[in-house]
């Protein structure tokens, strides 16, 4: 409209100069000023006339583009892969797969030269942390989704390094030598955080290539989880902090998926049975049915049991359900209850998604900040559950895509994942969660973001999303139209 008005003004001005035989840019007299004021008035009237022509009769106002703060709609697989590629490039530079001497900084390349001063070369992230176990699993999923070997190579290279050095460091540890704590947790885990996520990623890697030398590490990790981890009297995984006999929702993911995947690796049903039993034990204490959410913590001798619905912990819970259901046999007696729990959790989460696609740090408290790692885990889990046929694509597909847009918006140009809550213990007041810091070096965001992108690529290939009347819709089959609005019952009806 502004351009039309300027054009009218220009034409009027030119016509005025031609009639008066004057140079175009000469403004010298009071008479000319009056004429220009008249032309300006004519321009304003023309603008009003054109503006009045845009109305409900002649313009489809409902097709006006909304002012979304983040992207909305259906991304391409190429766009999604470009985002996770950027993350891979960043973390590859931050996680060197080599050893060095802690005193001199010199690289150690031979196993026989390893001593108590040898350590994994430090980068921005730790190769043996549970956060990086999540990242390894995510990268394997990205390899399966994209066939890009760079994702697989990253994992295989680092897993192999750990497998190669473990026997040498074990001998030093047995001699009471103080060794790199990042290696100690591999050979002598002290908590589920040390064991579960990395072990599960190694099992998945061996399922891709059984020739990898990972079985001794897997057996060591799984022995800790099955036989040495602290438990309540009924066998539930538990901790002695912050209170005696505390159940952490995080520990669903830190322990249970590895148990289920040991069933897949060995074929032994006892692992499947224990994984399903642990899920139901956690749910008996942590599930809040009226909210369709899990509480973060449960203390045995606390009464009542406060319910703080921390975002990332609920992410670990639904991710655990996905991981277990991926390998639990179809005829297992607990498969039905686990599926029902996942469906109810998905429903509770979807109802609390912010309109920009994120979820809040405390899920049911909209005055807490929007957090990326939980959002990424939900993006993966909801997309995966849709792709597996566990939940309805029509109801949850748009939620997953909007979550992906939120995650993608948090990946900066360097490949860092922003707005990620740092490591978090357990509290029983809202302030503890609401004021947890966020940081780009919080490792918890990288694996979930890659995992989300990988599954969204699968979603875009397996499902049938389409824009209809400006909204994302999912259909049972491909709809062959690009019309902005259409009716559809197997045939396109405009």
N, C-alpha and C positions, 0 to 999 in steps of 0.2 A: 504493500500500500504506500509506503514511504517512497519507493522508486517511482510509482505512478505519479505521485504528487510532484516530485522533482521534475519529471518529464514534462508535465503540464506547465509547470513554472518556466522551464527552459523554452518551450515552444512559444508561450505567451511573451516572454521577454524578447526572443528573437523577432517575433512578429512586430512588436512595438518598435524595435530599433530599425527594422526595415522600413516601416511606414514613415518614421521620422527621419530617415536617411542619416542615422547617427552611428558612430562607432559603437560596437557592442558593449564594451566595458566602460563607456564614458557615463559617469553620473555627476552632472555638474549643476543642475538647476533644481529649484524647488518644485517645478512642474514635473520633472522626472521622478522625484521622490514620491509625489502623490500617485503617479502612475504605478510605481513599484509597490506602494501600499495597497493599491487596488488589486494588483496581480496577486499579492500575498493573500488577500482576502479570498480571491477566486480560487487559489490553491487550497486553502482551508476548506472552502465549501465543497470542492471536488473530493477532497479526502473524506469528508463526512458522507458524501454521496456514495463513494465506493464502499466505505465502512458499513453503511446501512444495507448494502447489497448482500453482505454475508449474514444470512439468517437461517432459521430452522427449515425454511422451504427449499433453499437452493444450496445448502452446504451440509454434508454429513458430519455434524459437529462431534458425534460419538466416535469418529475416527481420528479426531485430533490426537497428536502424539502427547502422551502424558509426560510430565517433567520428573521422571524417575531419578532418584539420587544415584542409584547404581544401574547397571545394565539390567534389562528385562527381556525375556524372550528365549529363543532357542539358539544356543551357541553352535558353532560348527565343531566337529571333532578336531580340526586343525587348530582352531583357537584354543581349545582345551589343552591339547598336547603342547602347544607353544608355552602355555603357562607352566605346566609341570616340567617341561624341558628346562625352563629357566631355573626352577628350583633345583633340579638335578645338577645343573652346571654350578650353581652356587655351593651346594653341600659337598660336591666333589672336591672343590678347592679348599673347603674347611675341614675335611676329614682325611688327612693323609694316611695311607695304608703302609706304614713302615715303622721301624724301630729306631731309637736314637739313644745315645748315652746321656743320662740326665745331668751329668757333671760337665761334659764337654760340648754337648749338642751335636756331636758327630753321629752320622748315620751308622747303624749296626745292621750289616747285611748277612752275616753268617750266624747260624744257630749256635755254633760252638763258642761264639764270642759273647753270648748273652750272660750277664751276671746281675747282681742285685741292683746295679745302677742303670740297667737297661729298662726302657719304658716305651710304650706306644707314643709315637710322636704326637704332641698335642696340637690340635687345631681348635676350631670353634666349638666342636661337639665331641662327645665321647663315643667311641666305637662300640662299647660294651654296655651302655646304659639301656634301660627299658625303653626310653624314648627312641633310641636308635634301633632297638628290636622292632618297634612299630614301623620305623622308616624302612628297614629291610623288607618287611612283609609288604609294605606299600609299593616298593620298587619292583618286587616280584609280580605284584598285581599289575603294575604299569607295563611290565614286559609282556605279560599275557594279553593285555588289552591292545598293545600297540605293535608287538613283535620287534620293538626297538631293542637291540641287544645291549645298548649302553646301560639300560636299567639293570639287566641281569648281571652284566660284567661288574658293575659297582658292588653288588652284593657278594658275588662269588669271590672277588678279590679280597674283600675284607673278612669273609668267613674263613677263607683258606689261610689267611695270615694268622687268625686266632687258632685254627686247628694245628698249624705248624709249630707255633711257639708254646702252646699249652704244655706239652710234656716237659720241656726244658724248664719252664717257670714252676711247674709242679715240683720238680726235684729241689729247686731253690726253696720253695715254700715249705717242703717237708724238712728241710735243714734249718728251719726257723729264720731264714733270711727274709728281710723286709723287701717285698716286691711291689711293683707298680699296682696300686689299688684297682686300676682299670683292668688289669689281668687277673688279679686275685679273685674278683667276682666271677670270672669264668671258671677257674679251677676249684674255688672254694666259696660258693655262693652262701650268703648269710640271710637272704630275704627273697621273697617272691620277686621283688623289683630286680634283683640280680639275675634271676633265672628265666622267668616265664617268657617274656616277649622275645628275647634273643633266641631262646631255644625253639620257640614256635616257628620263627623265621627260618631257622636251620632245617627243621623238619620239612617245611614247604620247599626249601631249596633242594633237599634230597629227593623229594617227590618229583622234582623236575629232572634232576640228574643224580641217580642213586650212587654213582661212582665217586661222589665227593667225600673227602675224609672227615666227615662231621659226626659220625655215629658216636665216637667216644665222648665228645662234648655233649651231645644230646642225652646220652645215657646218664652222664654226670648231673646235668641240669634236672632231668626228670626224676632222678633219684632224690634230689633235694626236695622237689615239690611234693612227691608222693610220700616220702618217708621222714623228712626232717623239718618241714615247715611247722610252725606252732599252730595248734588248732584248739577249738573249744571241745568240750566233752563229747559233743555229737559229731565231731570231725570237721566242722566248718573252719576254713582258713581264717586265722585271726592274728592279732598283734598285741603286744603289751604296751603300746603307746597310742594315743596320749594317756589312756587309762588301761588298767588291766582288763584283758579279754575284750578288746575292741575289734569290731568287724568293720573293715574298710570296703566301700563299694569298689574302689580301684582294684582290689585284689581279685575280684571276679576275672578281670582281664589279665592280671599279672600271673595267674595260676591256671585257670580253667581251660583256656584254649589249648595250651600245651598238653594237658591231660587228654583232651579229645583227639588232638592230632597224633598223640602216641597210639591211640586206637587205630587211626588210619595207617600209621607207619608199621605197626606190628600185627594188626589184625586181631588183637586181644580185646575181647568185649569188656573186660574189667575196667579198661580206661574209659570207654564210652559210659559205662554205668557210673563211674566216679564223677566224670564231668557233669553229667545230667544231675546227679545227686547234689553236687556242690551248687549248681545254679538254683535248684529248688531250696536248698538250705539258706542261701543268700536272700532269695526272694521272700522267704518266710519272715525274715527280720527287716529287710530293707525296702520292700515294696510298699508303697502307699496307694492303695487302690482308688481312693477318692480323687487323687491327683493324677493317677496313671503315670507316676514318676517314682524314682527310687530316692531314698534319703542317702546322704553321703556316709554317715557314720552311725554305728549302733554300739552302745556300751552295755555289757551284760548286767551290771548292777545299777544302771541309771534308770530312774523312773520319774516322769515319763520319758519317752524316747523322742527327742527333738528331731524335726525333719527339715534339714537344709538341702535343697535340691540343687546341688552344685552342677553346673553344666558339663564340665569335662568328665566328672565321675559318672554321670548318667550316660555320657558317651561311651565310657569303658563298659558299662553294663550292656547297652544295646549292641556294641561291637562284639562282646562276648557271645551274646545270643546268635549273632550272625556266624561267628567263627564255629561255634558248636554245631549249629544246624547245617553248616556246609559239609560236615563229615559224619554226623550222627546217622546211622542207618535208618532208612525209611520205616522199618518195622520196629524201631526201638520204642518201648512203652512210654517213655517220657517225651517223645518227639512232639506229640500233640500239645501237652501243657507248655512246652517251651515255645512252640509256634504261637500259641494264644498269648503268652506273656509278651512276645515280641510285637504282636499286632496291637495289643493294648498300649504298650510303651510308645510305639510309633504314633498312635492316635493322640496320646497325651503330649508328645513332643510337637507334633504338627500344629496343635491348637495354640502353642505358645511362640511360634515363629514370629519374629519382628517383621514389619512390612518391608524392610530392606534385605531380608533373607537371613539375617543373623539370629542367634539366640542369646539371651542374657546370661551373665555370669551366674547369677541365681535365677533359675529358669522362670520361676513364678513371681519374680520381683522386677518389674519393668524399670525401676529406678537404678538398677545396677547396669554396668556397662555391657556393651555388645562384644562378644568374645569369639575369636576365630577358631581355636582348636576344637572346641565343642561343635561349632557349626560345621567344620570340615568332617568330623566323625559322623555327624548326623547326615550330611550330604552323601557320604559313602554308604552308610547303613540303609538309608531309605532307598537310594538308587539300587543297592544290591538286593534288598528285599523285594523290590519291584521286579528286577531282572530274574530273580529266582521264583517269582510267582507266589511269594508269601503274602504280599499285600497288593492292593489294587493300584494299578498304574494311574488310573483316572484321578484317584484321590491323592496319591502321594508323589506322582511324577512331577507335577508343577512345584511342589514343596522342595523336592530334591534339586531341581534346576535353579530355583531361586536361591537355595543355599549355596550352590556352586558359584553363582554370580557374586555372592557375598565373599566367598573364599577367594575367588580370583581377584576381587578388588583389593584384597589384603596382601597380595603378592606384589612386591615393588619391583622396580626395574632391575635390581640386582639379583632378584630371586629370593629375597628374604620374605618371611611370612610375618606380617605385622599384627598387632593387637592380640597377642597370645599371652594368656595368664602364665606366670612363672610357676614353678613347682609349689604345690600347696599341701599343707598338712591337713589337720582336721580341727574345726572349731565348732562351737555351739552358740554362736551369735552371728547376726547378719553382717556386722562390721568386718569381721575377719575375712569373709569372702568378698564383700563389696569393694574393699580397698586393697586387694591383692594387686601387686604391680603387673604391668605387661612389658614385654621386651622382645625385640627381634631375635635375640639369641636364646630365647626360651625354646628348647629343642622339641617341645611337645607339639608344635604346629606343623613341622615339616613332613613327617610321615602321614598324618591325617590329610594334609592338603594334597599330597601326591596320590594317596589312596582314593580320595574323593574324585580327583580328576580322572584317574584310571577307570573308575566305575561309571562316571558320567559319560565317558567315551563309549563304554559298553551299552549304557542306557540309550544313547543317541543311535546306536546301530541296531539294537534289539527291539526298541519300542518305536512308537509312531506319534511323536509329538507334532503339533501343528498349531499355528496361530489362527484363532477364529474369533472375530469380533474383539480384537485387540488383546485377547487373553490366551495364555498357554493352555492347550488342551491335549490330552493323550487319547488316542484311538486304538481300537483293536486291530486295525490294519492301516496300511498306507492310504492316505486320502489324496487322490490325484487332482488337487486344485491349489491355486494360489489366490483365489478370491478372498477378500478381507473378511467376508461374512458368508457362511453357508450352513445349510441344514444337511444332515447326513444320517442315513439309515441303511447304509450299504451302497446307496447311490447318492450322488451329489444333487441336492435340491436347493437351488438358490432362492 
